[in-house]
Amino acid sequence: MNFQPIAHYDVHLLAASLVTRDGLWRDAPEPGRKLLQVRFPRAGTSDSEDTIAWAIGTNTTRRQWPELHNLIGRMKRDSEARIGAEIEMGRQYLEMLDRGARLEWHAEDGPYFERYARSLIPLRTNPHTLLIAGCEVASPGHGWLTWMNVRAPCAAINMGDCPLVMLVIDSRRKEKTDA
């Protein structure tokens, strides 16, 4: 299974707040794809990458984008309650796929994706957007937090009339350290 719905969240306030942040999107290397980086994980470690052009620090997010901060916090708490362990957050970013755009086939690999799982939650969507992983196709609905296997070959296409906007969150069970 390459897609697994996890929970539904009310994302209307966060989706509405995107309008005031339209100028923050930056073009990604793929045509028709834009990214807004929310936070880099642990600077100075192998998890930190400089592939995204712009970042908002976590303190800035808390003060200046409470809708985003509150949703991520609620999702983290719910996940911890669901699995009974502390969650460590990895990369977190907003991704926009313009109408008519597509993401070519790719598979995520490397040490980072061996440790972190990827979930996404659509904030703006339409039924003509398809996410493909392996031989499965999904079009997660507005507000549905969905786990996605990004280690399988993946692609996406937006054949709808409006951009697809998703919050993408990588997370893992926090490793216990010996004291």
C-alpha positions, 0 to 999 in steps of 0.5 A, a space after each residue: 500500500 502506497 497511500 494511507 489516510 490517517 486523519 481528517 483536519 479542519 484546514 480552512 483557516 490555514 487555507 484561507 491564510 495562504 492568500 496573504 502569503 502568495 508572494 512567499 512562494 518560490 519556484 522549484 526546479 520542476 516547471 509549475 511547482 512552487 515551494 514554501 519552506 516552513 523549517 529546516 530540520 536540525 541545521 548542521 546535521 545530515 538532515 539539513 539541506 539547502 535545496 529550498 530557496 527560502 525558509 521561515 524560522 520556527 519562532 517566526 512561524 509561531 508568531 506570524 503564521 499561527 494557523 500553520 503552527 497550530 495545525 502542525 502542533 495538533 498533528 504532532 500531538 495526535 500522532 504521538 497519542 496514536 502511536 504512543 511515542 514521541 514524534 520527531 519532525 523532519 522537513 516541513 514545507 508547503 508545495 503548490 502544483 500549478 494547473 496543467 503542471 506535472 511532477 516527473 517520475 522519481 523515487 526518494 532514497 538515501 539515508 534521510 528517507 530511510 529514517 523519515 516517513 512522509 505525510 501530506 495534507 491538501 489545503 487546496 485541491 480539486 478532483 483532477 489532481 492525481 498523485 501516483 506511487 507505484 501502481 496506485 493513484 490517489 487524490 486525497 481530499 481537502 484536509 485528509 492527512 495521508 501517508 505516502 510511500 515516497 520510496 516507490 516511484 512517484 509522480 503527480 499531475 494537476 489537470 484541474 482548473 486551480 493549483 493544488 496546495 499541500 502541506 508536506 511533513 516528514 516525521 519519525 518516531 523519536 529515537 531514545 537516547 541513553 542517559 
